[in-house]
Amino acid sequence: MATRREFIQKAALGTAGLTFGAKSYSRILGANDRIRVGVVGFSDRFRSSLAPAFISLSKELNFEIVAVSDLWNRRRTEAETFFKGKGINVRTARNNDELYSGKDTDAVIISTADFQHALLLAEAVRAGQDVYCEKPFAETMADAREALKAARETRKVIQIGSQRRSTPNYIAANEYIRSGKFGKIVMVEMSWNVNQPGRWRRPELTGIIKESDTDWKRFQMNRPSAAWDPRKYLEFRLFWPYSSGIPGQWMAHQIDTVHWFTGLSHPNSVAANGGIYQWKDGRTNFDTMTAVMDYGDANYGFQVVYSSRFTNSAGGTKEIYYSNGGSLNLDTNKISSEGGLKEKEAQAMNLKPNLLESMDLPGFKVETAASTGSDPMTNAHMRNWMECVRNRKKTNADIMAGYNHSIANIMCTAALRTGEKASFDEARQEVLAGGKVFQY
């Protein structure tokens, strides 16, 4: 059995090791080679987490924010004020045509509406930019394929916002499972429960914004043309096809760890159900859902059960991996023999007991840092991207991490919205529901 000390050391190498390579490379580049970054979408997520993380690292790694693109004039004004308060002057652009025509950026951070991420990423890399892109990566396979094609053509450095991949406890869990000491995964249980009637609602802003303040046509991109709707613009996470809601926002984070820990790309099949049981406010995305996913093959397969609700917070967020020998709990950061094969049951079938040795994973509590306003997970993930922009190495959550979590999300969405079991056609790279290609 590996010791806890060994896992902590490996986790530290997973994040800190890249720093040493980046510093070595930065000496070759020279101190004056500053990386200039543009912001695509001055969102709440960018303002509250991504910006503090970036700013806290920018001096050390010689990066700077130079421009912000946002379709809404209010956000452009807020961006100017926000950065000016930090002693930073930024150029604002009404859209990405204006942003890239300025030719003053080397990289961009994309933090816009969910359905826009993949196509904006494709646009960015083709404009010569390295990219940090918030998740979910894509909400349709057509968008996912287009972004993957652009990424492969341009070979730009891309980080998808799956922060768990830069976090010590998850890095240690990955090392432990891949070492074989955990045994074969037989089941994964995941949940994300809140009781937040205000989640993803913006009533004050929807009452203020006017169509003339923004560019509704550009916002819709390749989605079906619709009449102006301030709720779909500002509360997009509540409305399909602008967002899948729970799968894209929450499941994307958690299901990514399954792919990472196992090397599997996507589920074989997904069955799911859900509904709008409590918050009947005109939304079209469910406030409660459960999905059952089958992974692997006849030699090594397992089931993932994912559930989430907006209506009661009991149970909170949970990620538990089970093997025949016990469990790995990423809420408590403990590996234990709980549920493992005990001596009495083993002897009855002429088997040996199978009980994991108890140990702790490196602790990692997500909380707001008093000095920066950012959280440690985002800081670690942002650092990894910034270092990889310099050393041109593969990021912790590269394009395939995003592509694969999108397959799982889209399969879940297809099952939820059609009532049919979803599968994946490898040859066509399409999600099928009831044997038909799933489309919005």
N, C-alpha and C positions, 0 to 999 in steps of 0.2 A: 504493500500500500504506500502511495506517495504521502508525504507529510503535508500538513497545512503550510509549513514554511516554504516547501517547494512550490506549492501552488501560488502563494503570494509572490514569490520571486518570478514565476512565469507570467503572472498577471502584470507585474511591474514592467517586465521586458516587453509585454504586448503594447504598452503605451509609451513608456519612457525610452525604450530602445530606439524607436523611430526618431526621437528628439536628437540623439547623438548623431545619427546620420544626417539629419537636416542641418545641424549646426556645421558639420564638416562641409556639406555642400554649399552652405551660405557663404563660407569663407572663400570658396572658389568664385562664387558669383560676385562677391564684393559687397561692402556695406552699403553702397549707394543704389544697389539694384532693388528698389522697393517694388513690391507687388501691389498694383492698383486694382481695387475691387469695386464693382458696381453692385447695387442692390436692386433686384427685380421683385417689387412688391413690398412696400413699407407696412407690413402687417403687424398685428399684435404679437404674433410669435416672434417675428424678427426683433421688434422693439424690446420685448421682455426677456428674451433668452439669447437669441443669436447675436444681436448687437453687443450686449455686455460681454459675452464670451469672446467675440472677435476683438473688441476694444481692449480687453484685459491681456490679450496676447499680441496685439499689433506692434507694439514697440519692440518687444523681444524678437519677434520673427520678421520685422521690417515690412509690414503690410499697412495699407491705408484704404479707407473708404473714400472714393472720389465722386461717385455719382449714384443717384437714386432714380429709378423709373417706377411710376405708378400712374394708373389710368385716372384716379380720382384726385382732383385738385386739392382737396382737403388733406390727403395723405402727403402730397408733395410739400405743402406748407408745413405740416407737422414734422416731416423729415428735416427740412431746413432748420427749424427751431430746435429739434432734438439734437442734431449734430453740432449746431452752433453753440449749444449749451455745453458741449464737450470740447469746444475749441476746434471744431472741424468744419470747414466750408465744403459743401457738396454742390455739384451741378445736378439739377433736377430735369427729368425728361418726361414728357407726356405719354410716351410709349417706348417700346424697345427699338423701333427704327431710329428714334432720336438718341436713345442710349448708345447704341453701337456705332452710329454715325460720328459720334464724338471721338472715337478712336483713342480714348484715354483710359481704357480698362484692360486688364489682363485676365481677370476672373470675375465671376458673379456669384452671388448668393440668391437663390430663388426661393421665395416664400410667398406664394400666391394661392389662389383657390386650387383645391385638390386636382380638379380635372385638367388644369393647365400645366402641371409640372412637367410631364413628359415632353410635350411639344415645345415648351419654352426651353427645356434642356437641349433638345435637338437644335433649336434656333441658336442657342448660346454657343455650343461647341462649334457649330458651323461658322459662327462669327469669331472664332479663334479664342474662345474663353474656356478656362478651367471652371468647374462648377461644383458648388455645394448646393444640393437640391433637397428641400424638405420632402418628407414622405406624406402620403403615398406616392410612389413613383408614377403609377398610371392607373386609370380607372377603366380603360378598355384595352384589349389586346392590340388593336390597330395603332393606338398611341404608343403603347409599350414597344412594339416592333419598330416603329419609326425612330424612336429615341435610341434604341439599341443599335440600329443601323448607323445612325449619326455618330454615336459614341465609338463604334468600331472603325468607322471611316477616319475619324479625326484623332483618335487615341489621346484625347484630352484627359486630364485628371478629374475624376468625378467622385464625389462623396454623397451618398444618399443618407438622409437624416435618421438612420437607424442607430441611435446612440448607444444601445446596449452593446454593440460590437466594440466599443472603445472603453468599456467599463470593467474594472478589475474582477468583480464577482462573476460576471458573464464570461470573461476571458478564461478564468479559472474553471468554470463549469464546462466550457467547451473543451479545454485541455483534459479534464477528468473523464468526460464521456468518450472522447476520441482515444484515450489511452487504453480503453477496453476494461478498465477496472469497475466501471458501473455495470457492465453487462449490456445486453440488448435492451433497448427501450421497448416497453410493452404498452405504455399508455402515457399520454400527456394531458393534463387538465389545466386549462387557462380560463381566467375570468377577468372582467373589468367592470366593476359596479359602482355607480354613483347615484346620488339623489339630488339632482341639480336642475330644477326647472329652467334656470337661465342658461344652461349649457348650450352654446352655439347660437343663442338668441341675441339680437342687437336692437331692441325696440327703440332706444333713443336715436340711434343713427339712422335706422330705416325711416324714421319720421323726418329726418333732416335732408338726406341725400336727394338730389334731383338728377334726372337723366342727363341734363345739360352739364352737370358737374363732372361727368365721366365719359367713357366711351363704351357704351353697352354692346355695340357690334363687335368691337375687338375683344371684349370680355368673354363673349360667348364662343369665340374661336370656331372650332368645328362642331359644336353642339347645334341641335336643331334651332333655327331662328325662332325667337319668342319675343313677345311684347315686353317692354321695360317692366321690371319687377324688383324694387329695392330689397325685398327679402331674399330673392335668389342671388342678388349681388353681394349682400352683406352676411346673409345667413345660409350661404351655399351648402354648408355641411348638412343641412336639413332636407335638401332637395336633390333627388336623382333627375338627370344625369350629371349634375354639377359636382356631386360627391356621392359615394356609397354610404356615407355616415359611419356607423360603427366599424365595418370591416376596414375601410381605408384609414380611419383616424386611429383606431385602437388596436384592432387585430393585426394590422401591418407591423407594428412593433413586436408583438409577441410571437406571431407565426414565423417571423424572420429567424428567431432563435432556433426553431425546429430545423430549418434548412441549414443553418450555420453548424449546429451541433452534429448533424447526421450526414451532411453532404448531399442530401436529397433536394431536388429542385422544386417540387410541387406535390400536392396531393394526387392520388389516383382518382379519387372521387370525393364529392362533398354533398351532403344532404343537410338542409338547413330550413329553419322556420322562424318566424318572428311576427311582430305586429306593432301597431301604435296603440298601446293599451292605456296610457295615462295622459300623455301630453298631446291632446287633440287640438293642435294649433294651426293646422293647415299643412304641416310638414308631410313629405312623402317618404322619408327614410324612417325606419323603425326605431322605436325607443327601447325595444327588447328583442334579443335574438339568441338563438343557439345553433351552432353548427357542429356536425360530426364529420371528421375528415379521415380518410384512409390513406396511409402512407406505406411505401415499401413494396415488397414482393412476397412470394411464397416462402422464401428463405429467411427474410427479415422484414416483418411488417409490424405496424402498430397503429393505434387510433389516437387522434387528437380531438378532444371535446372543448369547444370554445363557447363561452356564454358571456353575455353582457346586458346590463340594463341601466336605464337612466332613472328608474323609479324607486329604487331602494338600494342603499349603499352597503348593506350587510355583505360581508365576505371580501369587500374591497377588490384589490388587484392580486391575482394569484397566478403563479406559474410553477407547476409541480411535474417533474419527470419521474416515472416509475420504471423500475426493472424488477426482475424476479427476486433480486437481493435487497431491495429497499427503495428509497426515494431521494431525490435531489430537489430541494425546495428553494426557489429563488426569491421567495418572499422573506423567509427566515435566514437564508444563506446557509442552510445546514444540509449535509448529507447524512443520512441515517439508515438504519436497518428496518425502519418502520414498514410493515407489510411484507417483509422478506420471507423466504422459505425457512421455516423453523424446523428443528430437529424432529419433532414428533411427526409432522406432516411429511417430511422428507423420508424418514425411515419407512413409513407405510408404503412408499413406492420404490424402496431400495435406492434412494437418492441421498446425496449429501446435503446438509443444511447450506443455505446460501444467504448469508447475512453480511451486508456491507459494514465496513468499519466506520464508525461515526467520526465526522470531522466538520469543521467550519470552513466555508468559503470566505475570501476577503470581504469584510463588511463594506457596504457602500450605500450611504443614506442620501437620497435625493432631497436637497433642501436649497433654499436660496442663499447664496453667499452674500454676506453683509457688505463686502467691499465692492462687488461688481454687479449684483442683482442677477447674475447668471447661476445655473446649476452645474454641479460637477460633471454630470454626464455630458451635457452640451459642451462644456469647456474641453473635456478630453477629446470629444469627437471633432470639434472645431480645430483643436491643435493638430490632430492627426491629418486633417485635410490641408491645413496651411503648410505643414511640414512636407507633405507629399507634393504639393504644388512646387515646392523648392527642389525636392530630391527626385521627383518624377517617378516615385514608387507607387505601387498599388495601395489604395486607401483601405481602411478597415471595412467599409461598406461600399463596395464598388458597384458598377452598373448592374452586374448580375444579381447582387443582393436585392436591388430594387426590382429588377425584372421578375425574379422568382417570387418575391412577396406579392407582387401584383397579380401573378397567375393565381395564387391561393385566394387573394382578395376577390378577384373577378369571378372565380369559381363559386365562392361563397355568395357573392351578390347575385349571380345567375340562379343559384338554388333558391335564394330568398325571394327573388322577384318572379320566378316562373313556377315555383312549387315542384320543379323537376330535379332529379339528381344531376349534378354537374360533373363533367369529365373533361379531360384535356387531350386534344388531338396534337400529338408531337409533330407530325409531318407538316401540318398547316399552322402550327403554333396558334391554335384557336381554342377558346373555351366553348364547350358544347353543353346544352341543357336539353334533356329529352332528345338527344341526338341531333339537335339543330344548333348552328352557330349563334351564340348569345350576342345580341345587339341591343342598344337602348332604344 
